[in-house]
Amino acid sequence: MKRLLLAALALLCLSASPATASTSGDDLTGLSSAEVAFTGSGGLALHGTVLLPEGATAPLPGMVLVHGSGTGVSRKKLMTEATAFAHQGLAVLIYDKRSQGYSLTQRSYTALADDAIGAVGALRAAKGVDPGKIGVWGLSEGGWVAPLAATRSRDISFVVTVGGNAMEPLRQQTWAVAAGLRKAGVSGALPDRSVSALYRLLAGTGQFPEPYYDAQATLGRVTQPVLGIWGADDLLTPPQETPGLLVKGLSHDRYTLRFFPGADHAAHLTPDGGVTRSPELAPGYAEAVGSWVREVTSGSPPKAETVGTLPRQASFTAAVPPLAWWESGGVQLAALLLFLVAFVGYPLWLPARALLRRTGSRHAAAERGVVRGRAVRVLAICAPVAVTGALAFLMYSVITGGKLAHPGPVLAGRPLIWLALQALAVAAVVATAFTFPAWRRAKGSERVRLGLLLAGGVAFVPWAFYWGLLLP
């Protein structure tokens, strides 16, 4: 079970939440670069690159770029943004994201924030940079990290977030996957309940790091000016809800909210409503960041400014509460073990029957006690196929639902595969009812075998309801 959850989360992080930007179209003309090394959280040695406009005569304001989610992310993933901002007259530092202490199931936003603070120190020491005018820019996951870094360092003068979040990570990610499925035409229990159930299980078993991180509390401690940027076609961060949450969390009014039409989660252009990402940044995005930083670092931060039209969401987020005891990983594992014994044990009885035949007449009476029935066979086949198929499809939905939803053909708001699994689940429930009389007629060891099969069928009913197989 744990390995299955780890595999799901691994693929989720690699596929469902691509929070880093393309490297295409980088223009280093007119820029100089210098390699730097600095110390991150826990004494970890980190390396980066500082980009500056060539020929700059006065110390420049600077900005450290903080990555989105993902392990082993190279600084090159943010080169497009870095060069664009440097061409706007900023000194920009990009660095390789840590792998130590950061994995699919373990991460600390505090450690990531301290890494960013170490990068700020390196940028402050770079030649041609004004050490009193350094800020942090965070993409996606960096939208949690950058504000936290600002609360932990007085050397940070401003905060910029792109596709940033102001809610709990578990709530945001659950919405993203469900929204991706809905965008593909799926409705009903699959996006409304099943996705949430899987994410709650991942969080409850420790496979989803920092699920209930309190972004609002962090924002309340941010004293620096904040620029929040969202693409109107963001499919990973709720673009309609999040800006208001950002404002609600802040304890001051020195903020600017900007919205870019035709842009995705990373403020890149998207040709299809956020499903795929173009190499190009949204028109005016880099210029908006450059002018805002210059304005803020000159001592004139804007107050409660909004530029652009607030994006709209097709669906809204919902709270994702912790697991109750009866939903816990232990209970789920016990149910799967029961299914394994009940449903896999049934066909394994056949070799035992063959052995009975070979032992002669002494066991003839026992063999005659074997119950044959269509309902028994339907339950033994349909229930395990529905269980394994549902879990596999939910894992696949989590993997692909957040950004590139591919549920396959959809009929009446349901993927055909899910409809087939629901039909198997209904057949298993009906077969469970008809297996009860067969169990009552059975004798001896056959009664025990059918009793286990019947127990699996009875347990399957609430399990299937919980995971949405028996819901419309």
KAZI-V791757 format. One record per backbone hydrogen bond with DSSP energy under -0.5 kcal/mol. CO is the residue of the C=O (numbers start at 1). NH is the residue of the N-H. E is the energy in kcal/mol with one decimal. If there is no record, write none. Layout:
BEGIN
CO	NH	E
CO	NH	E
END
This chain:
BEGIN
1	5	-2.3
2	6	-2.7
3	7	-2.5
4	8	-2.1
5	9	-2.6
6	10	-2.5
7	11	-2.3
8	12	-2.5
9	13	-2.9
10	14	-1.8
11	15	-2.8
11	16	-0.6
12	16	-2.0
12	17	-1.0
17	19	-1.6
22	80	-0.6
23	26	-0.8
26	28	-0.5
28	31	-2.1
30	54	-3.0
32	52	-2.4
34	50	-3.0
36	48	-2.5
38	40	-0.5
38	46	-3.0
40	43	-1.5
41	44	-1.1
44	40	-3.7
46	38	-2.4
47	96	-2.4
48	36	-2.4
49	51	-0.5
49	94	-2.3
50	34	-1.7
51	92	-2.5
52	32	-3.1
53	56	-1.2
60	130	-3.1
61	91	-2.6
62	135	-1.9
63	93	-2.1
64	66	-0.5
64	137	-3.0
66	139	-1.9
73	97	-2.6
74	77	-1.6
75	78	-1.7
76	79	-1.7
78	82	-2.6
79	83	-2.7
80	84	-1.9
81	85	-2.7
82	86	-2.3
83	87	-2.2
85	88	-1.0
85	90	-1.3
86	89	-1.8
90	92	-0.6
91	63	-2.5
92	51	-3.0
93	65	-2.5
94	49	-2.8
98	72	-0.5
99	102	-1.7
106	103	-3.7
108	112	-2.2
109	113	-2.5
110	114	-2.2
111	41	-0.5
111	115	-1.9
112	116	-2.0
113	117	-2.1
114	118	-2.1
115	119	-2.0
116	120	-2.2
117	121	-2.0
118	122	-1.7
119	123	-2.3
120	124	-2.5
121	125	-1.3
123	126	-1.0
126	129	-1.3
128	60	-2.4
129	131	-0.8
130	133	-1.9
133	62	-2.4
134	157	-4.0
135	64	-2.4
136	160	-2.6
137	66	-3.3
138	162	-2.6
139	142	-3.2
140	143	-2.4
140	165	-0.5
141	144	-2.0
141	145	-1.5
142	146	-3.2
144	148	-1.1
145	149	-2.6
146	150	-2.1
147	151	-1.4
148	152	-0.7
149	152	-1.0
149	153	-0.6
153	156	-0.8
155	157	-0.6
157	225	-0.7
158	136	-1.9
159	227	-2.5
160	138	-2.8
161	229	-2.5
162	140	-2.4
168	172	-2.2
169	173	-2.7
170	174	-2.1
171	175	-1.9
172	176	-2.2
173	177	-2.1
174	178	-2.2
175	179	-3.3
176	180	-2.0
177	181	-2.0
178	182	-2.5
179	183	-2.3
180	184	-1.0
181	186	-2.2
182	185	-1.9
187	190	-0.5
188	192	-2.0
189	193	-2.9
189	194	-2.6
190	195	-1.8
193	197	-2.5
194	198	-2.1
195	199	-2.3
196	200	-2.6
197	201	-1.8
198	202	-2.4
199	203	-2.6
200	204	-2.9
201	205	-1.7
202	207	-2.8
202	208	-0.8
203	206	-1.5
207	209	-0.5
208	211	-0.7
210	213	-1.3
211	170	-2.3
213	215	-1.4
214	218	-1.5
215	219	-2.5
216	220	-1.8
218	221	-1.6
219	222	-1.4
219	251	-0.6
221	223	-0.5
222	251	-0.5
225	159	-2.1
226	228	-0.5
226	256	-2.2
227	161	-2.7
228	258	-2.7
229	163	-2.6
229	164	-0.5
230	260	-2.1
231	234	-1.4
237	239	-0.7
238	242	-2.2
241	245	-1.5
242	246	-2.5
243	247	-2.2
244	248	-2.4
245	249	-2.2
246	250	-1.9
253	255	-1.6
253	304	-2.7
254	226	-1.9
255	305	-2.3
256	228	-2.9
257	307	-3.2
258	230	-2.0
259	261	-0.5
260	232	-2.6
260	263	-1.1
262	270	-2.1
263	233	-2.6
264	267	-1.8
267	282	-2.8
268	264	-2.7
269	278	-3.2
270	273	-0.5
272	275	-0.6
280	269	-2.7
282	285	-2.3
284	288	-2.3
285	289	-2.1
286	290	-2.6
287	291	-2.6
288	292	-2.1
289	293	-2.5
290	294	-2.1
291	295	-2.2
292	296	-2.8
293	297	-2.8
294	298	-0.8
295	300	-2.0
296	299	-1.5
302	304	-0.5
305	257	-2.8
307	259	-2.1
319	321	-0.5
324	327	-1.7
324	328	-0.5
325	328	-1.1
328	332	-2.5
329	333	-2.6
330	334	-2.3
331	335	-2.3
332	336	-2.1
333	337	-2.4
334	338	-2.3
335	339	-2.5
336	340	-2.3
337	341	-2.4
338	342	-3.1
339	343	-2.9
339	344	-0.8
340	344	-1.3
340	345	-0.6
341	345	-0.9
342	346	-0.6
343	347	-0.7
344	348	-1.0
345	349	-0.7
346	349	-1.4
347	350	-1.4
348	352	-0.8
349	353	-2.0
350	354	-2.0
351	355	-1.9
352	356	-1.9
353	357	-1.9
354	358	-1.6
355	359	-1.2
356	360	-0.5
357	360	-1.0
360	363	-1.5
361	364	-1.7
361	365	-0.6
363	367	-2.2
364	368	-2.2
365	369	-0.7
366	369	-0.8
367	370	-1.9
369	443	-0.6
373	377	-1.7
374	378	-2.6
375	379	-2.5
376	380	-2.3
377	381	-1.6
378	382	-3.2
379	383	-1.4
381	385	-1.5
382	386	-2.5
383	387	-2.4
384	388	-2.4
385	389	-2.4
386	390	-2.4
387	391	-2.2
388	392	-2.3
389	393	-2.6
390	394	-2.5
391	395	-2.3
392	396	-2.3
393	397	-2.6
394	398	-2.4
395	399	-2.3
396	400	-2.4
397	401	-2.8
398	402	-0.6
400	403	-0.5
400	404	-0.5
409	416	-2.8
411	414	-1.6
413	187	-2.8
414	411	-3.4
415	419	-2.5
416	420	-2.4
417	421	-2.2
418	422	-2.5
419	423	-2.3
420	424	-2.1
421	425	-2.2
422	426	-2.4
423	427	-2.4
424	428	-2.3
425	429	-2.1
426	430	-2.4
427	431	-2.6
428	432	-1.9
429	433	-1.6
430	434	-1.6
431	435	-1.4
432	436	-1.0
433	437	-0.5
434	438	-0.7
435	439	-2.3
436	440	-1.9
437	441	-1.7
438	442	-1.3
443	446	-1.2
443	447	-0.7
444	447	-0.7
444	448	-1.1
445	449	-2.4
446	450	-2.5
447	451	-1.8
448	452	-2.2
449	453	-2.0
450	454	-2.8
451	455	-2.4
452	456	-2.2
453	457	-2.0
454	458	-2.6
455	459	-2.4
456	460	-1.7
457	461	-1.0
458	461	-0.6
458	462	-0.7
459	463	-1.5
460	464	-3.0
461	465	-2.0
462	466	-2.7
463	467	-2.1
464	469	-1.8
464	470	-1.2
465	468	-1.2
468	471	-1.1
END
